[in-house]
Structure formats: structure tokens, C-alpha cells
Amino acid sequence: MNSMATISIEDLSVVRGGREVLHRLDLEIEPGSVTGLLGPSGSGKSTLIRAIVGVQIVARGRVTVLGLAAGSAALRRRVGYVTQAPAVYDDLTIRENLEYFARIVGVGHDRVEAVIDRVGLRGQRDQVAATGSGGERARLSLATALLHEPEVLVLDEPTVGLDPVLRRDLWAFFRELADGGSTLLVSSHVMDEAALCQQLILIRDGDVLAVETPDELREQTGERDLDAAFLHLIEGHA
Amino acid sequence: MNAGPTGATALRVLRQLRRDPRTVALIVVVPCVLIFLVDQLFVDQPQVFQQVGVPLLGLFPLISMFLVTSITMLRERTGGTLERLLTLPLAKLDILLGYAIAFAAFATLQAVVVSLVGFGLLDLEVVNPTVLVIALAVANAILGMALGLFLSAFARTEFQAVQFMPAFILPQILLCGLLVPRDEMAEWLQVVSALMPFTYAYDALSRAADDPTLGARFWFDVVVVAGVTLAALALGAATLRRRTP
């Protein structure tokens, strides 16, 4: 195993509801990169992400993040997790939500203001979260995970339901974070987002189909379009 | 206020309540109206009002906080915020204590307002200092919070959580001794009643109202209420799992 990997997964199986949903996966994610986790709905993306942040009971195998067992107490200050559905308090304002999470992770008021600007919610900061649009709530959820400047940021379908402009801005932002040294794992089922990742993990039905760069994927399948390349891969394995 | 995650959680829960002034008003005003109704109901038998008024006053916070906590906690569980919290540097105890502090503060407000109505306007009388009744009411609120927190783990929807009220609270009101003295109940009902925390909460309030010596039984009641609270908190903590299937 490469000890330099930020996230390392060995022989991971997960059983949910009596069914094995991840089958003995082995994966490594390099530091300072944006890695896309792609696959159709129900392929096991969320389960894999839950295993990496340490909230998933696993049946076998080992997940290490920054050299520590996933879910270790020491990782709680170093890993950020953005759930698929925005995990925010709907009856608090955007600022109140962030102030609460800021005090849990032990950062000050200046960080709250900084992340509000970072996700572009300054104008809405005193608005109750429930009254915000889907995009605003998603950005708030992302903002809460940025407060403690995590070394590893794991995002479960952060761009679902967002408009194209916002999606583009978010991906540019993910790239910026990675350039600053953070490691990002972003799941998506939209293949056009794959082009923006440095590395791709393609999964289907709980198995890893491929781990490669977008260019390698195009080359290997002979398809220029990533959507077509992914279909090519899936059909090749059918 | 800067007491770390526990204080932050308490403040957050209070802010959530503040955002819902209608619920706050209902929790504070409804017991006042009910106690007034009981007073009017027994307008010709003031001794009955004296008998049931204080226990009612002290049991309202238990019921309100049970309901509020089970719904709030259920929302945390189903809304994903609990899972998010448990990936952060926050101890389960921070969550439990944060809730306890917030609801104790809120229950104090409720108990003080109902006491002002009961003792101030309706001539309710107690042989012990009224502050003892308020203290019991707050202890009962924390008991209600602890029970609600634990039972919320067994509800999947808010509908189910609300149904815990008639399923879990009503039998205890029927059997605690408020409607029929316990020693006049069928023996098997006395046994069931002895297993219910409300019975001890009721008994303590009733003694606070008319037993100037309080006596050993009063302190036994207090110990049982405190013990059940701690047990429910421990069970509640066990339902806050960092890892789930």
C-alpha cells in the first residue's frame, strides 16, 4: 500500500438491508487532488462516502484517512463531510447555522464571515434556511463543512439540483481548494462534471469499474465524450 | 456565552424554539388556561383544586418537554443533522447536556408563568416554599426531555412520535394517583403504577403541596425521578450512534 495516499481503502465490503452493496473494494486517493466518484444511482457512491467519513458500519476491510482509521476522533477536525441532502437547521438563519457549527469545531466569527462570502451567501445570511432555495441550502451545507478548513473534504452529490452557473462556480472552487493542498472526493452521477476532476473512480453495482484520469478514460474507450465512454465501460462489463 | 459545544448546542436549541413563537406561546399559555379551567371546574370544591392544582402545574413541563424533545430529536435524526454532528468534534454528552440545559431553561419559564397564575391569581396554596414546586417542575421537565430523547429513537415519523403521547403519557396520568389515589386502585394497577416514573413525580409534587415535613418518601420520589432521568439519558446516548447500518 502506498503510504502517501490520503484515503486508502482495502478489501471493503458493506452490507445494507441484508444485501452486499460494496464488494471488496480497493482504492487509493492521492493528496491535493479532486477525485470524482461516478456511477449510476444506486451504485454505492453514498455508501462508499459514508464508509470514508466513518459513519457506515462495514462488514469487512479497512478504510484509512490521513493514516488514521476512518471515523477516528482525531479525524473529526481534519475531515469535512457534505451529505447528499443539506444537513442544516431549517429553522435557523444561515448565519445562526454557521455560528453553531463554528463553535463545535472551535473556529471564530471571522471564519463564519469568510465562508459566507466564499459560498456567496452574504445577501441571504439573515434569512431562515427553510426559506432559501435548494441551491442556497446546498451552499449553506457546504459552508458548514468548510469552517474548519478540512484537509480532506468529502462531498456527496453537492451539485444536484443546482443551476449550471452555480455548478461551474462550485467546481472551480473545488479546484481552488485542491490547489491549496486539500484533498477532495466528490460524487456525482453527471458525467460532464467528470471532465473537471483530476482522477475518476467509476463504480457500478458496488464494484470499481475503473480508476483513471478523464483523458485515460477517453483513450481507453476511444470515445471523446465521457458519457459515451462511461456507457462503453459499463457495457463492456455487462 | 462561550462554553464550547455544550453551550453552543443549548443556545442553538433555544434559538430554534425562539424561531417558533407559536409553539412557545402554546407551551406557556396552554397550561395556564388548563389550570384556570380546573379551578373553575371545582369552583365549589376548592379543596379538590388545592389537591390537583399543584401536581398538574408540576407535570405540565414533563409532558411539554417530552413532546418537544421527541419531535426536535426526530428531526435531527431524519434531517441528517445528527449524522453530521456526530462526524464533528463533539461528544454525545455535549448533545445531551445541551438539550438538557435548553429545555431546563425553557421549563423554568413555563413553570414560573404557570406558578404566577396558580399561586398569584387562583389562590393555590402550598405548605412548602413555592420555589420547591418550581424546582420539581424543572426536574420533571428534564425527565420529560430524557424520556423524549430516548423514545424518539423508536419513531420513524413525526406522526409516530406524536402518538407516543397517548401511548406513553396518558396511561401514566391515569395511574399516577392524580385521578384515583393509588391505594384505592386494584392491586395489579398499583404494581403497574409503581413502575411508572410519573407516579413518583406526582407523589413528590403532592407532598410538596401539603406535607410540611416532606418526609423520607418525598426524598425517595426525588431520587427515583433523578435516577430514571439519568437512566433515560444513558439509554438515549446509546441511541446516538456514530456508525449506522
Contacts between the chains, C-beta under 8 A, distances in Angstrom:
chain1	res1	chain2	res2	distance
A	16	B	245	6.1
A	17	B	245	7.7
A	53	B	87	5.5
A	54	B	87	7.0
A	54	B	242	7.2
A	54	B	243	6.9
A	55	B	83	5.8
A	55	B	86	6.9
A	55	B	87	6.2
A	55	B	242	6.5
A	55	B	243	5.8
A	55	B	244	6.4
A	56	B	243	6.6
A	56	B	244	7.3
A	56	B	245	8.0
A	57	B	243	4.9
A	57	B	244	6.5
A	57	B	245	5.2
A	71	B	87	7.9
A	71	B	242	6.6
A	71	B	243	6.7
A	73	B	89	7.4
A	76	B	87	6.3
A	76	B	88	5.6
A	76	B	89	4.3
A	76	B	90	7.9
A	77	B	89	5.3
A	79	B	87	7.3
A	81	B	84	6.8
A	81	B	87	5.0
A	83	B	80	4.9
A	83	B	83	6.7
A	83	B	84	6.2
A	85	B	79	7.8
A	85	B	80	5.4
A	86	B	80	7.7
A	87	B	79	6.7
A	87	B	80	3.7
A	87	B	81	4.9
A	87	B	83	6.8
A	87	B	84	3.9
A	88	B	81	7.0
A	89	B	12	7.0
A	89	B	16	6.4
A	89	B	79	8.0
A	89	B	81	6.2
A	90	B	79	7.4
A	91	B	16	4.9
A	91	B	19	4.4
A	91	B	20	6.5
A	92	B	12	7.0
A	92	B	15	5.9
A	92	B	16	6.3
A	92	B	19	6.7
A	96	B	12	7.4
A	96	B	15	5.7
A	99	B	8	8.0
A	100	B	8	5.7
A	100	B	9	7.7
A	100	B	11	7.6
A	100	B	12	4.5
A	101	B	88	7.3
A	103	B	4	7.0
A	103	B	5	6.6
A	103	B	7	7.7
A	103	B	8	3.7
A	104	B	5	4.9
A	104	B	8	6.0
A	104	B	85	7.3
A	104	B	88	5.1
A	104	B	89	6.7
A	104	B	90	5.0
A	104	B	94	8.0
A	105	B	88	6.1
A	105	B	89	6.3
A	106	B	4	7.7
A	106	B	89	7.3
A	128	B	19	6.8
A	144	B	84	7.5
